[in-house]
Amino acid sequence: MKRNILSAIVLLFSVTIMAQSAGDIALAKSGMTIERKAVFSQNMNLTDDESKLFWPIYEEYEVKKSVTFETSLKNMMEIAENFESMTDEKATEIINSVMKKQLTDLKLLNKYQKKISKALGPKKAFRFVQIEEQITAIQRIQVLEIPLLD
């Protein structure tokens, strides 16, 4: 079951790379949010009492995470649009955006793992980070499929 959900995320992320418009981005964000929640739901192994504490924290996290996901989609679109005629300036702009997004994601993950640790304990926070890192790894693998720039 876990592999099926992760496979769905890989497929959805592949489709989102091709997003062309604001509507496509909104749809991709919505789909990714639903898939991410399903992965966490299947893998956090929460009791009913833990669920009452976890899900409000997760929902808050997911709202902020969706902003950086949108940045990823925009970066992917910028790469696609400029790949054949990439200038030094555009390459610098994109890489700066990618690095800023990664730093933002790391700070966000750290902030919310602390909230989860406080509410549910360090082991559940660790599990949350593990799941998030697995999703991130899958997304990065998809990015690696982009041909190297000449």
Summary of the structure (lengths in Angstrom):
residues: 150
radius of gyration: 16.5
end to end distance: 40.2
largest distance: 54.6
contacts: 406
relative contact order: 0.13
helix: 85%
strand: 0%
